[in-house]
Amino acid sequence: MTSLSSLEIIQSIMPVTIGASLGLLALLGIRELVKETSAAFKKRANA
């Protein structure tokens, strides 16, 4: 395997890795938003 072919493999994997990590962070952010929103509505309902 030459360095050129390994560079091509890395360049093809890099966008997938970045996209997957950004997607995971977005899902975690949405989960946190839903958790905070439900907690705020529970506090509002009890007040």
Backbone bond lengths (Angstrom), bond angles and torsions (degrees), N, CA, C in turn:
res aa  C-N    CA-C-N  psi(-1)  N-CA   C-N-CA  omega(-1)  CA-C   N-CA-C  phi
1 M - - - 1.457 - - 1.528 107.68 -
2 T 1.272 115.95 124.95 1.452 119.97 -179.76 1.514 110.03 -85.70
3 S 1.311 114.24 167.45 1.461 118.01 179.91 1.525 110.92 -68.05
4 L 1.329 116.68 -27.48 1.462 119.80 178.65 1.521 111.57 -68.65
5 S 1.320 117.61 -41.24 1.467 119.63 179.22 1.522 111.07 -71.14
6 S 1.326 117.68 -35.48 1.460 118.93 176.90 1.519 110.61 -68.04
7 L 1.329 117.32 -33.71 1.460 120.54 176.11 1.527 110.79 -66.26
8 E 1.314 117.60 -38.46 1.462 121.07 177.31 1.523 111.27 -65.01
9 I 1.319 116.88 -39.13 1.468 120.71 178.01 1.523 110.29 -64.60
10 I 1.324 116.21 -44.35 1.463 119.99 179.42 1.525 110.42 -63.47
11 Q 1.327 117.27 -41.28 1.459 120.49 -179.86 1.525 111.98 -67.45
12 S 1.314 118.29 -26.43 1.462 119.86 178.31 1.530 111.59 -83.23
13 I 1.308 117.32 -28.29 1.468 120.81 -179.07 1.526 111.50 -83.85
14 M 1.329 117.78 -30.84 1.458 121.90 -174.23 1.536 113.37 -57.28
15 P 1.334 121.65 -47.95 1.470 119.71 179.81 1.527 113.32 -63.03
16 V 1.317 116.40 -34.45 1.466 120.04 178.32 1.522 109.82 -65.91
17 T 1.311 116.10 -43.25 1.462 120.94 -179.97 1.525 111.24 -64.24
18 I 1.311 116.30 -44.96 1.470 120.20 179.66 1.526 110.48 -65.49
19 G 1.312 117.43 -43.12 1.461 120.67 178.93 1.517 112.79 -63.65
20 A 1.324 116.21 -40.91 1.464 119.76 179.57 1.523 111.19 -66.42
21 S 1.328 117.16 -40.69 1.461 119.20 -179.91 1.526 111.20 -68.93
22 L 1.329 117.76 -38.75 1.464 119.99 176.24 1.527 111.49 -65.76
23 G 1.322 116.48 -39.00 1.459 120.20 176.70 1.519 112.18 -63.20
24 L 1.327 116.23 -41.21 1.466 120.40 177.98 1.520 110.90 -63.92
25 L 1.323 116.65 -43.43 1.462 119.59 177.97 1.528 111.69 -63.82
26 A 1.324 117.10 -36.95 1.465 120.34 177.91 1.528 110.71 -65.25
27 L 1.324 116.96 -41.93 1.460 119.62 178.34 1.523 111.71 -64.47
28 L 1.313 116.81 -39.75 1.458 120.01 177.35 1.533 110.89 -65.31
29 G 1.321 116.60 -37.41 1.457 120.14 178.00 1.516 112.16 -66.89
30 I 1.320 116.78 -40.84 1.469 120.60 177.85 1.526 109.85 -64.38
31 R 1.323 116.59 -40.77 1.466 120.58 178.88 1.524 110.80 -61.46
32 E 1.334 116.46 -43.33 1.459 120.72 178.94 1.527 111.13 -66.03
33 L 1.327 117.29 -38.32 1.465 121.32 178.35 1.521 111.00 -63.20
34 V 1.323 117.34 -43.49 1.460 121.07 179.45 1.529 110.12 -65.00
35 K 1.329 116.64 -40.21 1.459 120.70 179.50 1.530 111.25 -63.01
36 E 1.330 116.22 -46.21 1.466 120.22 -179.81 1.524 111.80 -67.38
37 T 1.322 117.07 -37.74 1.457 120.53 179.69 1.520 111.03 -66.41
38 S 1.314 116.52 -42.74 1.467 118.39 179.49 1.527 111.23 -67.17
39 A 1.322 117.38 -35.49 1.464 120.02 177.31 1.519 110.55 -66.43
40 A 1.325 117.53 -38.68 1.459 120.94 179.21 1.525 111.10 -66.91
41 F 1.322 117.16 -40.19 1.470 119.45 178.57 1.520 111.23 -68.48
42 K 1.327 117.87 -34.13 1.475 120.06 177.51 1.516 110.44 -66.30
43 K 1.331 117.08 -41.07 1.464 120.24 178.28 1.528 110.27 -64.83
44 R 1.334 115.90 -40.04 1.460 120.53 -179.88 1.520 111.17 -66.25
45 A 1.323 117.39 -37.26 1.462 121.04 -178.86 1.525 111.11 -70.40
46 N 1.337 116.96 -32.52 1.464 120.66 -179.23 1.525 111.75 -79.14
47 A 1.309 118.11 -21.89 1.470 121.34 -176.20 1.513 112.49 -76.55
